[in-house]
Amino acid sequence: MTETTSLAVAMIGLGSMGLGMAKSLLASGHTVSGYDVTASATAALGDLGARACTSPADAAKGAQIAVVVVVNAAQTEAVLFGDNGIVPAMVPGGVVISCATMAPDAVRALAERCSQRDIHYLDAPMSGGAARAGTGELTFMASGSPHAFAVARPALDAMAGKVYELGEAPGIGASFKIVNQLLAGVHIAAACEAITFASKLGLDIDKVYEVITASAGNSWMFENRVPHILEGDYAPKSAVNIFTKDLGIVSDIGRTETFPLPIAASALQLFLATAAAGMGRDDDASPARLIAQITGIKLPQTKEH
């Protein structure tokens, strides 16, 4: 296949990431069908010119590629093998591009079950956020067979700015993503702590953002998430509960490997406290609101949603 080959692609999961990825696939000339448990999300896909479907199996009927953009291993398993699952509906020899962050052991189990049904499994978690999903500039950390990469390449190229081919064994991509999520969670927690600390010091936090993003203390997460705090907008682009899950996986692996992860553990506790305070479904910059509540500082007015 060449980079210009048009594929029949099923997109399962049409949140901010999945819908953007579908848009990138359509822009590259691929035929897209899709499904989400939220009817409005499925309808939004139809508005883009794709085929809006009534179930995962309906979306995957005749598909060469199925891109699964759900939250965790349990949801991925249900999409693949549950009632109206995609695996029986796909073209034999087709490829599942599995994007959820999950433990490597879970990836290996799902890949083995797919192989028994003549479906190839590409362990392909991604990073980059909703904006990059919509412009085809995501980073994929992928592992799988050479055949899976060859078949999936046109779809990957449509969705990605970078595709790292990290090996043939399923679980390698997941392991890379877990390292990324350790850093991402720690950096968000640190950004929330830093900007609320600046407020406690009586500083103009808009000016703090300007200065820090031009200084050595900056991080991608500080630059990306602090504007949510400055705008008082905690509508979820990525939710707190994503990091209770992902840093929980990090913690579980650390315990299994007898490997200390004290900084990641602190970040996990901050996200857990934020979720316990009722903000689990809110934007992952919400730990700043928790810190503000505890310390009595005032942040920009939050929006109701």
Disulfide bonds with the S-S distance in Angstrom:
none
